[in-house]
Structures are given as C-alpha cells and as structure tokens.
Amino acid sequence: MYHSSTIEVATVEKLTVRDGFSEPYHKVIFDLISDGIPTSQLAVWVHPAYPDEELIRVARTFAWRRLLDLSEAANENTFSEEEVTSIWERVKPEGW
C-alpha cells in the first residue's frame, strides 16, 4: 500500500551552530509529506562554501542520497506488495 509523497523545504537556518564542528553550517529542514502518514522532517547540513544560490539544490542532493540509503536499508527482509495486501485482508477491522 503506497502513498503519494512530496518533499518540501520547511526551514533554512543560515550559519548556525552544528554540534561537533567549529564553524557554522547552513541547516535545511525538509518536510517529508506522505498522504495518510504524519509529516516527518529531515535536517540536512550544508557547508557554507557552497554558493548561496545553490543551497537548496545541494541540500536536496544530500537528502536524496540519504533517503536512498535509508530506503535500501529498510528494504531488507520486507514483504512484497502482494504479501502486505494478503495480510491486510486477513486482519483488517470490520467495516473497512
């Protein structure tokens, strides 16, 4: 059961303190929005050496890679879509 998803920029904090680093970084927070699921957020740190006009694009690139890695990790030992549907048909509450 898949839901439509989008990613939107929620906040951009320029030159903010990043734990463990002596120099400030830009912090871009993305909202991960999926129909029927509460919104999650993903924070991406971008070094200020990247051009300001490319900040969001660089952050999206870093977010894409991180989300791809998480997707691959989450895919281990998962059910197929058909298996999920079959399980749901057995356990779904009355009236669904």
Gaussian input, Z-matrix of N, CA and C with variables (Angstrom, degrees):
# hf/3-21g

backbone

0 1
 N
 C     1     B1
 C     2     B2     1     A1
 N     3     B3     2     A2     1     D1
 C     4     B4     3     A3     2     D2
 C     5     B5     4     A4     3     D3
 N     6     B6     5     A5     4     D4
 C     7     B7     6     A6     5     D5
 C     8     B8     7     A7     6     D6
 N     9     B9     8     A8     7     D7
 C    10    B10     9     A9     8     D8
 C    11    B11    10    A10     9     D9
 N    12    B12    11    A11    10    D10
 C    13    B13    12    A12    11    D11
 C    14    B14    13    A13    12    D12
 N    15    B15    14    A14    13    D13
 C    16    B16    15    A15    14    D14
 C    17    B17    16    A16    15    D15
 N    18    B18    17    A17    16    D16
 C    19    B19    18    A18    17    D17
 C    20    B20    19    A19    18    D18
 N    21    B21    20    A20    19    D19
 C    22    B22    21    A21    20    D20
 C    23    B23    22    A22    21    D21
 N    24    B24    23    A23    22    D22
 C    25    B25    24    A24    23    D23
 C    26    B26    25    A25    24    D24
 N    27    B27    26    A26    25    D25
 C    28    B28    27    A27    26    D26
 C    29    B29    28    A28    27    D27
 N    30    B30    29    A29    28    D28
 C    31    B31    30    A30    29    D29
 C    32    B32    31    A31    30    D30
 N    33    B33    32    A32    31    D31
 C    34    B34    33    A33    32    D32
 C    35    B35    34    A34    33    D33
 N    36    B36    35    A35    34    D34
 C    37    B37    36    A36    35    D35
 C    38    B38    37    A37    36    D36
 N    39    B39    38    A38    37    D37
 C    40    B40    39    A39    38    D38
 C    41    B41    40    A40    39    D39
 N    42    B42    41    A41    40    D40
 C    43    B43    42    A42    41    D41
 C    44    B44    43    A43    42    D42
 N    45    B45    44    A44    43    D43
 C    46    B46    45    A45    44    D44
 C    47    B47    46    A46    45    D45
 N    48    B48    47    A47    46    D46
 C    49    B49    48    A48    47    D47
 C    50    B50    49    A49    48    D48
 N    51    B51    50    A50    49    D49
 C    52    B52    51    A51    50    D50
 C    53    B53    52    A52    51    D51
 N    54    B54    53    A53    52    D52
 C    55    B55    54    A54    53    D53
 C    56    B56    55    A55    54    D54
 N    57    B57    56    A56    55    D55
 C    58    B58    57    A57    56    D56
 C    59    B59    58    A58    57    D57
 N    60    B60    59    A59    58    D58
 C    61    B61    60    A60    59    D59
 C    62    B62    61    A61    60    D60
 N    63    B63    62    A62    61    D61
 C    64    B64    63    A63    62    D62
 C    65    B65    64    A64    63    D63
 N    66    B66    65    A65    64    D64
 C    67    B67    66    A66    65    D65
 C    68    B68    67    A67    66    D66
 N    69    B69    68    A68    67    D67
 C    70    B70    69    A69    68    D68
 C    71    B71    70    A70    69    D69
 N    72    B72    71    A71    70    D70
 C    73    B73    72    A72    71    D71
 C    74    B74    73    A73    72    D72
 N    75    B75    74    A74    73    D73
 C    76    B76    75    A75    74    D74
 C    77    B77    76    A76    75    D75
 N    78    B78    77    A77    76    D76
 C    79    B79    78    A78    77    D77
 C    80    B80    79    A79    78    D78
 N    81    B81    80    A80    79    D79
 C    82    B82    81    A81    80    D80
 C    83    B83    82    A82    81    D81
 N    84    B84    83    A83    82    D82
 C    85    B85    84    A84    83    D83
 C    86    B86    85    A85    84    D84
 N    87    B87    86    A86    85    D85
 C    88    B88    87    A87    86    D86
 C    89    B89    88    A88    87    D87
 N    90    B90    89    A89    88    D88
 C    91    B91    90    A90    89    D89
 C    92    B92    91    A91    90    D90
 N    93    B93    92    A92    91    D91
 C    94    B94    93    A93    92    D92
 C    95    B95    94    A94    93    D93
 N    96    B96    95    A95    94    D94
 C    97    B97    96    A96    95    D95
 C    98    B98    97    A97    96    D96
 N    99    B99    98    A98    97    D97
 C   100   B100    99    A99    98    D98
 C   101   B101   100   A100    99    D99
 N   102   B102   101   A101   100   D100
 C   103   B103   102   A102   101   D101
 C   104   B104   103   A103   102   D102
 N   105   B105   104   A104   103   D103
 C   106   B106   105   A105   104   D104
 C   107   B107   106   A106   105   D105
 N   108   B108   107   A107   106   D106
 C   109   B109   108   A108   107   D107
 C   110   B110   109   A109   108   D108
 N   111   B111   110   A110   109   D109
 C   112   B112   111   A111   110   D110
 C   113   B113   112   A112   111   D111
 N   114   B114   113   A113   112   D112
 C   115   B115   114   A114   113   D113
 C   116   B116   115   A115   114   D114
 N   117   B117   116   A116   115   D115
 C   118   B118   117   A117   116   D116
 C   119   B119   118   A118   117   D117
 N   120   B120   119   A119   118   D118
 C   121   B121   120   A120   119   D119
 C   122   B122   121   A121   120   D120
 N   123   B123   122   A122   121   D121
 C   124   B124   123   A123   122   D122
 C   125   B125   124   A124   123   D123
 N   126   B126   125   A125   124   D124
 C   127   B127   126   A126   125   D125
 C   128   B128   127   A127   126   D126
 N   129   B129   128   A128   127   D127
 C   130   B130   129   A129   128   D128
 C   131   B131   130   A130   129   D129
 N   132   B132   131   A131   130   D130
 C   133   B133   132   A132   131   D131
 C   134   B134   133   A133   132   D132
 N   135   B135   134   A134   133   D133
 C   136   B136   135   A135   134   D134
 C   137   B137   136   A136   135   D135
 N   138   B138   137   A137   136   D136
 C   139   B139   138   A138   137   D137
 C   140   B140   139   A139   138   D138
 N   141   B141   140   A140   139   D139
 C   142   B142   141   A141   140   D140
 C   143   B143   142   A142   141   D141
 N   144   B144   143   A143   142   D142
 C   145   B145   144   A144   143   D143
 C   146   B146   145   A145   144   D144
 N   147   B147   146   A146   145   D145
 C   148   B148   147   A147   146   D146
 C   149   B149   148   A148   147   D147
 N   150   B150   149   A149   148   D148
 C   151   B151   150   A150   149   D149
 C   152   B152   151   A151   150   D150
 N   153   B153   152   A152   151   D151
 C   154   B154   153   A153   152   D152
 C   155   B155   154   A154   153   D153
 N   156   B156   155   A155   154   D154
 C   157   B157   156   A156   155   D155
 C   158   B158   157   A157   156   D156
 N   159   B159   158   A158   157   D157
 C   160   B160   159   A159   158   D158
 C   161   B161   160   A160   159   D159
 N   162   B162   161   A161   160   D160
 C   163   B163   162   A162   161   D161
 C   164   B164   163   A163   162   D162
 N   165   B165   164   A164   163   D163
 C   166   B166   165   A165   164   D164
 C   167   B167   166   A166   165   D165
 N   168   B168   167   A167   166   D166
 C   169   B169   168   A168   167   D167
 C   170   B170   169   A169   168   D168
 N   171   B171   170   A170   169   D169
 C   172   B172   171   A171   170   D170
 C   173   B173   172   A172   171   D171
 N   174   B174   173   A173   172   D172
 C   175   B175   174   A174   173   D173
 C   176   B176   175   A175   174   D174
 N   177   B177   176   A176   175   D175
 C   178   B178   177   A177   176   D176
 C   179   B179   178   A178   177   D177
 N   180   B180   179   A179   178   D178
 C   181   B181   180   A180   179   D179
 C   182   B182   181   A181   180   D180
 N   183   B183   182   A182   181   D181
 C   184   B184   183   A183   182   D182
 C   185   B185   184   A184   183   D183
 N   186   B186   185   A185   184   D184
 C   187   B187   186   A186   185   D185
 C   188   B188   187   A187   186   D186
 N   189   B189   188   A188   187   D187
 C   190   B190   189   A189   188   D188
 C   191   B191   190   A190   189   D189
 N   192   B192   191   A191   190   D190
 C   193   B193   192   A192   191   D191
 C   194   B194   193   A193   192   D192
 N   195   B195   194   A194   193   D193
 C   196   B196   195   A195   194   D194
 C   197   B197   196   A196   195   D195
 N   198   B198   197   A197   196   D196
 C   199   B199   198   A198   197   D197
 C   200   B200   199   A199   198   D198
 N   201   B201   200   A200   199   D199
 C   202   B202   201   A201   200   D200
 C   203   B203   202   A202   201   D201
 N   204   B204   203   A203   202   D202
 C   205   B205   204   A204   203   D203
 C   206   B206   205   A205   204   D204
 N   207   B207   206   A206   205   D205
 C   208   B208   207   A207   206   D206
 C   209   B209   208   A208   207   D207
 N   210   B210   209   A209   208   D208
 C   211   B211   210   A210   209   D209
 C   212   B212   211   A211   210   D210
 N   213   B213   212   A212   211   D211
 C   214   B214   213   A213   212   D212
 C   215   B215   214   A214   213   D213
 N   216   B216   215   A215   214   D214
 C   217   B217   216   A216   215   D215
 C   218   B218   217   A217   216   D216
 N   219   B219   218   A218   217   D217
 C   220   B220   219   A219   218   D218
 C   221   B221   220   A220   219   D219
 N   222   B222   221   A221   220   D220
 C   223   B223   222   A222   221   D221
 C   224   B224   223   A223   222   D222
 N   225   B225   224   A224   223   D223
 C   226   B226   225   A225   224   D224
 C   227   B227   226   A226   225   D225
 N   228   B228   227   A227   226   D226
 C   229   B229   228   A228   227   D227
 C   230   B230   229   A229   228   D228
 N   231   B231   230   A230   229   D229
 C   232   B232   231   A231   230   D230
 C   233   B233   232   A232   231   D231
 N   234   B234   233   A233   232   D232
 C   235   B235   234   A234   233   D233
 C   236   B236   235   A235   234   D234
 N   237   B237   236   A236   235   D235
 C   238   B238   237   A237   236   D236
 C   239   B239   238   A238   237   D237
 N   240   B240   239   A239   238   D238
 C   241   B241   240   A240   239   D239
 C   242   B242   241   A241   240   D240
 N   243   B243   242   A242   241   D241
 C   244   B244   243   A243   242   D242
 C   245   B245   244   A244   243   D243
 N   246   B246   245   A245   244   D244
 C   247   B247   246   A246   245   D245
 C   248   B248   247   A247   246   D246
 N   249   B249   248   A248   247   D247
 C   250   B250   249   A249   248   D248
 C   251   B251   250   A250   249   D249
 N   252   B252   251   A251   250   D250
 C   253   B253   252   A252   251   D251
 C   254   B254   253   A253   252   D252
 N   255   B255   254   A254   253   D253
 C   256   B256   255   A255   254   D254
 C   257   B257   256   A256   255   D255
 N   258   B258   257   A257   256   D256
 C   259   B259   258   A258   257   D257
 C   260   B260   259   A259   258   D258
 N   261   B261   260   A260   259   D259
 C   262   B262   261   A261   260   D260
 C   263   B263   262   A262   261   D261
 N   264   B264   263   A263   262   D262
 C   265   B265   264   A264   263   D263
 C   266   B266   265   A265   264   D264
 N   267   B267   266   A266   265   D265
 C   268   B268   267   A267   266   D266
 C   269   B269   268   A268   267   D267
 N   270   B270   269   A269   268   D268
 C   271   B271   270   A270   269   D269
 C   272   B272   271   A271   270   D270
 N   273   B273   272   A272   271   D271
 C   274   B274   273   A273   272   D272
 C   275   B275   274   A274   273   D273
 N   276   B276   275   A275   274   D274
 C   277   B277   276   A276   275   D275
 C   278   B278   277   A277   276   D276
 N   279   B279   278   A278   277   D277
 C   280   B280   279   A279   278   D278
 C   281   B281   280   A280   279   D279
 N   282   B282   281   A281   280   D280
 C   283   B283   282   A282   281   D281
 C   284   B284   283   A283   282   D282
 N   285   B285   284   A284   283   D283
 C   286   B286   285   A285   284   D284
 C   287   B287   286   A286   285   D285

   B1=1.4329
   B2=1.5235
   B3=1.3105
   B4=1.4517
   B5=1.5196
   B6=1.3089
   B7=1.4546
   B8=1.5176
   B9=1.3240
   B10=1.4568
   B11=1.5302
   B12=1.3119
   B13=1.4681
   B14=1.5195
   B15=1.3394
   B16=1.4537
   B17=1.5218
   B18=1.3129
   B19=1.4641
   B20=1.5167
   B21=1.3319
   B22=1.4544
   B23=1.5253
   B24=1.3183
   B25=1.4555
   B26=1.5226
   B27=1.3313
   B28=1.4681
   B29=1.5268
   B30=1.3325
   B31=1.4584
   B32=1.5234
   B33=1.3232
   B34=1.4659
   B35=1.5207
   B36=1.3239
   B37=1.4684
   B38=1.5251
   B39=1.3081
   B40=1.4654
   B41=1.5234
   B42=1.3257
   B43=1.4691
   B44=1.5190
   B45=1.3147
   B46=1.4618
   B47=1.5225
   B48=1.3066
   B49=1.4642
   B50=1.5254
   B51=1.3206
   B52=1.4684
   B53=1.5200
   B54=1.3112
   B55=1.4611
   B56=1.5179
   B57=1.3359
   B58=1.4539
   B59=1.5173
   B60=1.3278
   B61=1.4601
   B62=1.5222
   B63=1.3315
   B64=1.4622
   B65=1.5255
   B66=1.3121
   B67=1.4578
   B68=1.5294
   B69=1.3242
   B70=1.4615
   B71=1.5326
   B72=1.3027
   B73=1.4634
   B74=1.5218
   B75=1.3216
   B76=1.4539
   B77=1.5305
   B78=1.3224
   B79=1.4610
   B80=1.5276
   B81=1.3216
   B82=1.4593
   B83=1.5256
   B84=1.3218
   B85=1.4611
   B86=1.5225
   B87=1.3224
   B88=1.4577
   B89=1.5257
   B90=1.3259
   B91=1.4631
   B92=1.5172
   B93=1.3359
   B94=1.4619
   B95=1.5227
   B96=1.3027
   B97=1.4608
   B98=1.5247
   B99=1.3254
   B100=1.4551
   B101=1.5157
   B102=1.3212
   B103=1.4684
   B104=1.5230
   B105=1.3193
   B106=1.4626
   B107=1.5126
   B108=1.3323
   B109=1.4602
   B110=1.5295
   B111=1.3353
   B112=1.4674
   B113=1.5339
   B114=1.3234
   B115=1.4616
   B116=1.5242
   B117=1.3112
   B118=1.4577
   B119=1.5181
   B120=1.3247
   B121=1.4560
   B122=1.5161
   B123=1.3280
   B124=1.4505
   B125=1.5228
   B126=1.3336
   B127=1.4649
   B128=1.5230
   B129=1.3260
   B130=1.4560
   B131=1.5291
   B132=1.3213
   B133=1.4628
   B134=1.5206
   B135=1.3448
   B136=1.4603
   B137=1.5202
   B138=1.3188
   B139=1.4612
   B140=1.5273
   B141=1.3419
   B142=1.4626
   B143=1.5279
   B144=1.3220
   B145=1.4641
   B146=1.5276
   B147=1.3448
   B148=1.4643
   B149=1.5255
   B150=1.3251
   B151=1.4763
   B152=1.5306
   B153=1.3236
   B154=1.4694
   B155=1.5208
   B156=1.3320
   B157=1.4612
   B158=1.5320
   B159=1.3308
   B160=1.4691
   B161=1.5281
   B162=1.3270
   B163=1.4663
   B164=1.5275
   B165=1.3102
   B166=1.4704
   B167=1.5254
   B168=1.3155
   B169=1.4646
   B170=1.5292
   B171=1.3252
   B172=1.4674
   B173=1.5311
   B174=1.3294
   B175=1.4646
   B176=1.5265
   B177=1.3401
   B178=1.4734
   B179=1.5329
   B180=1.3215
   B181=1.4684
   B182=1.5209
   B183=1.3341
   B184=1.4663
   B185=1.5294
   B186=1.3388
   B187=1.4699
   B188=1.5276
   B189=1.3196
   B190=1.4679
   B191=1.5235
   B192=1.3285
   B193=1.4641
   B194=1.5268
   B195=1.3364
   B196=1.4597
   B197=1.5263
   B198=1.3397
   B199=1.4607
   B200=1.5254
   B201=1.3152
   B202=1.4611
   B203=1.5247
   B204=1.3215
   B205=1.4656
   B206=1.5299
   B207=1.3423
   B208=1.4676
   B209=1.5172
   B210=1.3246
   B211=1.4617
   B212=1.5214
   B213=1.3141
   B214=1.4644
   B215=1.5226
   B216=1.3270
   B217=1.4650
   B218=1.5286
   B219=1.3270
   B220=1.4609
   B221=1.5232
   B222=1.3085
   B223=1.4594
   B224=1.5302
   B225=1.3249
   B226=1.4620
   B227=1.5189
   B228=1.3309
   B229=1.4646
   B230=1.5361
   B231=1.3371
   B232=1.4579
   B233=1.5172
   B234=1.3253
   B235=1.4536
   B236=1.5252
   B237=1.3214
   B238=1.4620
   B239=1.5275
   B240=1.3162
   B241=1.4683
   B242=1.5332
   B243=1.3163
   B244=1.4660
   B245=1.5247
   B246=1.3315
   B247=1.4670
   B248=1.5313
   B249=1.3285
   B250=1.4617
   B251=1.5220
   B252=1.3266
   B253=1.4650
   B254=1.5210
   B255=1.3099
   B256=1.4632
   B257=1.5318
   B258=1.3167
   B259=1.4674
   B260=1.5225
   B261=1.3433
   B262=1.4724
   B263=1.5222
   B264=1.3137
   B265=1.4676
   B266=1.5290
   B267=1.3189
   B268=1.4747
   B269=1.5133
   B270=1.3426
   B271=1.4601
   B272=1.5247
   B273=1.3269
   B274=1.4607
   B275=1.5259
   B276=1.3355
   B277=1.4580
   B278=1.5194
   B279=1.3300
   B280=1.4674
   B281=1.5195
   B282=1.3065
   B283=1.4589
   B284=1.5118
   B285=1.3177
   B286=1.4742
   B287=1.4891
   A1=107.69
   A2=116.32
   A3=122.11
   A4=110.94
   A5=115.91
   A6=122.08
   A7=108.99
   A8=116.14
   A9=121.36
   A10=108.67
   A11=116.81
   A12=120.73
   A13=111.00
   A14=115.11
   A15=121.96
   A16=108.54
   A17=114.91
   A18=121.72
   A19=107.10
   A20=115.75
   A21=121.14
   A22=109.74
   A23=116.25
   A24=120.83
   A25=107.82
   A26=116.86
   A27=121.72
   A28=110.34
   A29=115.93
   A30=121.37
   A31=109.87
   A32=115.19
   A33=121.32
   A34=106.51
   A35=115.95
   A36=121.90
   A37=106.89
   A38=115.60
   A39=119.52
   A40=110.93
   A41=113.98
   A42=122.82
   A43=112.03
   A44=114.68
   A45=121.87
   A46=110.39
   A47=115.92
   A48=121.98
   A49=109.37
   A50=114.68
   A51=121.36
   A52=107.35
   A53=116.05
   A54=120.38
   A55=111.43
   A56=115.31
   A57=121.31
   A58=114.65
   A59=117.12
   A60=120.72
   A61=108.92
   A62=116.37
   A63=120.02
   A64=112.83
   A65=117.40
   A66=119.75
   A67=110.18
   A68=117.69
   A69=120.21
   A70=111.69
   A71=115.15
   A72=123.68
   A73=108.55
   A74=115.44
   A75=120.65
   A76=106.87
   A77=115.97
   A78=121.32
   A79=107.79
   A80=115.59
   A81=121.45
   A82=107.22
   A83=115.83
   A84=120.71
   A85=108.35
   A86=115.08
   A87=121.67
   A88=109.36
   A89=116.05
   A90=121.56
   A91=107.23
   A92=115.98
   A93=121.93
   A94=105.88
   A95=116.41
   A96=122.33
   A97=109.21
   A98=115.85
   A99=121.26
   A100=108.53
   A101=116.18
   A102=120.58
   A103=110.61
   A104=115.47
   A105=120.97
   A106=114.88
   A107=118.08
   A108=121.70
   A109=107.78
   A110=118.66
   A111=119.61
   A112=111.26
   A113=115.63
   A114=121.50
   A115=111.05
   A116=115.70
   A117=123.01
   A118=107.84
   A119=115.62
   A120=119.86
   A121=110.01
   A122=114.05
   A123=122.25
   A124=107.54
   A125=116.42
   A126=121.61
   A127=108.94
   A128=115.69
   A129=122.17
   A130=107.77
   A131=115.91
   A132=122.00
   A133=108.78
   A134=115.84
   A135=121.36
   A136=108.32
   A137=115.61
   A138=120.51
   A139=109.37
   A140=117.49
   A141=120.28
   A142=114.71
   A143=118.01
   A144=120.15
   A145=111.78
   A146=116.91
   A147=119.37
   A148=108.79
   A149=118.16
   A150=120.84
   A151=111.45
   A152=116.52
   A153=121.45
   A154=112.36
   A155=117.12
   A156=119.27
   A157=112.82
   A158=117.54
   A159=122.19
   A160=112.37
   A161=117.59
   A162=121.78
   A163=112.58
   A164=117.65
   A165=120.83
   A166=110.40
   A167=116.99
   A168=119.86
   A169=111.03
   A170=117.13
   A171=120.84
   A172=109.54
   A173=117.20
   A174=120.85
   A175=110.87
   A176=117.44
   A177=120.75
   A178=110.84
   A179=116.27
   A180=120.21
   A181=110.49
   A182=116.81
   A183=120.21
   A184=110.75
   A185=117.13
   A186=121.40
   A187=110.13
   A188=116.68
   A189=120.89
   A190=110.72
   A191=116.02
   A192=119.54
   A193=111.02
   A194=115.46
   A195=119.65
   A196=111.09
   A197=116.62
   A198=120.28
   A199=111.52
   A200=117.15
   A201=120.41
   A202=110.61
   A203=117.10
   A204=120.96
   A205=110.90
   A206=116.86
   A207=120.38
   A208=111.38
   A209=116.51
   A210=120.76
   A211=111.27
   A212=115.71
   A213=119.74
   A214=111.24
   A215=117.06
   A216=120.67
   A217=110.86
   A218=116.84
   A219=120.97
   A220=112.03
   A221=117.15
   A222=121.96
   A223=113.04
   A224=117.10
   A225=119.81
   A226=110.35
   A227=115.78
   A228=123.26
   A229=112.29
   A230=117.14
   A231=120.89
   A232=110.63
   A233=114.92
   A234=121.07
   A235=109.52
   A236=116.49
   A237=120.25
   A238=108.01
   A239=116.39
   A240=121.07
   A241=110.36
   A242=117.06
   A243=121.09
   A244=111.13
   A245=117.16
   A246=120.64
   A247=110.97
   A248=117.10
   A249=120.66
   A250=110.01
   A251=116.68
   A252=121.02
   A253=110.90
   A254=116.98
   A255=121.59
   A256=111.37
   A257=116.49
   A258=120.47
   A259=109.69
   A260=117.01
   A261=121.22
   A262=110.82
   A263=117.40
   A264=120.51
   A265=111.05
   A266=117.51
   A267=121.00
   A268=112.88
   A269=118.00
   A270=119.71
   A271=114.29
   A272=118.68
   A273=119.91
   A274=111.53
   A275=116.01
   A276=120.91
   A277=111.67
   A278=115.90
   A279=121.96
   A280=109.96
   A281=117.18
   A282=121.33
   A283=115.52
   A284=118.15
   A285=119.39
   A286=109.09
   D1=107.15
   D2=-177.19
   D3=-102.89
   D4=148.05
   D5=178.50
   D6=-118.87
   D7=147.16
   D8=175.24
   D9=-63.73
   D10=137.41
   D11=-177.23
   D12=-131.48
   D13=149.82
   D14=173.72
   D15=-140.32
   D16=161.88
   D17=175.79
   D18=-127.61
   D19=126.74
   D20=-179.14
   D21=-128.32
   D22=147.25
   D23=175.10
   D24=-71.06
   D25=124.77
   D26=179.09
   D27=-95.79
   D28=-46.37
   D29=-174.97
   D30=-151.12
   D31=146.88
   D32=171.19
   D33=-126.30
   D34=119.73
   D35=177.38
   D36=-111.69
   D37=111.93
   D38=-177.72
   D39=-88.97
   D40=140.19
   D41=175.64
   D42=48.56
   D43=60.99
   D44=-179.83
   D45=-109.72
   D46=159.04
   D47=-178.94
   D48=-69.71
   D49=131.41
   D50=175.96
   D51=-117.35
   D52=119.69
   D53=-179.14
   D54=-52.24
   D55=132.10
   D56=177.40
   D57=87.76
   D58=-1.45
   D59=-179.23
   D60=-123.17
   D61=141.86
   D62=-177.50
   D63=-82.90
   D64=-22.63
   D65=-179.44
   D66=-108.24
   D67=154.28
   D68=-179.68
   D69=-74.16
   D70=153.90
   D71=178.36
   D72=-125.64
   D73=164.81
   D74=169.40
   D75=-89.56
   D76=139.19
   D77=179.14
   D78=-118.65
   D79=120.11
   D80=178.09
   D81=-111.07
   D82=124.69
   D83=179.48
   D84=-108.67
   D85=124.86
   D86=178.71
   D87=-104.46
   D88=140.80
   D89=168.23
   D90=-89.27
   D91=127.99
   D92=175.34
   D93=-100.26
   D94=108.45
   D95=-170.92
   D96=-110.53
   D97=127.13
   D98=177.94
   D99=-138.31
   D100=130.08
   D101=-179.25
   D102=-53.25
   D103=129.47
   D104=175.35
   D105=83.27
   D106=0.09
   D107=-178.19
   D108=-128.36
   D109=135.68
   D110=178.52
   D111=-56.45
   D112=144.30
   D113=-178.84
   D114=-64.07
   D115=136.51
   D116=173.43
   D117=-111.12
   D118=165.81
   D119=177.49
   D120=-126.73
   D121=152.57
   D122=177.13
   D123=-132.30
   D124=122.07
   D125=178.01
   D126=-95.55
   D127=133.49
   D128=179.22
   D129=-125.72
   D130=129.05
   D131=179.24
   D132=-98.07
   D133=131.79
   D134=-179.24
   D135=-125.12
   D136=128.33
   D137=178.75
   D138=-64.36
   D139=139.75
   D140=-177.53
   D141=-68.03
   D142=-6.07
   D143=176.56
   D144=-69.82
   D145=-22.20
   D146=175.96
   D147=-69.96
   D148=144.42
   D149=-179.23
   D150=-61.40
   D151=137.78
   D152=179.99
   D153=-55.73
   D154=-37.48
   D155=-177.71
   D156=-70.16
   D157=-12.15
   D158=177.85
   D159=-109.79
   D160=6.93
   D161=-174.17
   D162=-54.60
   D163=-51.18
   D164=-177.40
   D165=-65.83
   D166=-40.48
   D167=-179.80
   D168=-64.86
   D169=-42.10
   D170=177.27
   D171=-63.52
   D172=-44.75
   D173=179.75
   D174=-61.91
   D175=-41.33
   D176=177.60
   D177=-62.50
   D178=-38.57
   D179=178.19
   D180=-62.88
   D181=-45.98
   D182=177.98
   D183=-63.98
   D184=-41.41
   D185=179.43
   D186=-63.54
   D187=-42.95
   D188=-179.72
   D189=-57.39
   D190=-45.69
   D191=-178.14
   D192=-65.13
   D193=-43.18
   D194=179.88
   D195=-63.60
   D196=-43.61
   D197=179.37
   D198=-66.40
   D199=-36.55
   D200=176.11
   D201=-63.11
   D202=-45.14
   D203=178.13
   D204=-61.55
   D205=-43.11
   D206=178.18
   D207=-64.40
   D208=-39.34
   D209=178.58
   D210=-62.26
   D211=-43.94
   D212=178.44
   D213=-64.46
   D214=-40.57
   D215=179.00
   D216=-66.75
   D217=-39.91
   D218=-179.03
   D219=-70.79
   D220=-21.67
   D221=-176.27
   D222=-75.48
   D223=-13.88
   D224=-179.52
   D225=-65.19
   D226=129.25
   D227=175.01
   D228=57.11
   D229=42.76
   D230=178.22
   D231=-100.11
   D232=163.29
   D233=175.55
   D234=-80.50
   D235=152.80
   D236=171.46
   D237=-75.63
   D238=165.42
   D239=178.41
   D240=-59.26
   D241=-38.65
   D242=179.05
   D243=-65.49
   D244=-39.77
   D245=178.52
   D246=-65.43
   D247=-41.07
   D248=178.77
   D249=-62.36
   D250=-44.52
   D251=178.84
   D252=-61.60
   D253=-42.58
   D254=179.53
   D255=-63.11
   D256=-43.64
   D257=178.12
   D258=-63.37
   D259=-45.23
   D260=-179.31
   D261=-59.69
   D262=-40.93
   D263=-179.59
   D264=-61.96
   D265=-30.51
   D266=179.37
   D267=-80.42
   D268=-31.01
   D269=-171.01
   D270=-110.27
   D271=-7.54
   D272=-173.35
   D273=-60.81
   D274=143.14
   D275=-179.49
   D276=-67.11
   D277=157.79
   D278=176.15
   D279=-56.06
   D280=139.54
   D281=175.56
   D282=88.66
   D283=-2.69
   D284=179.23
   D285=-81.36

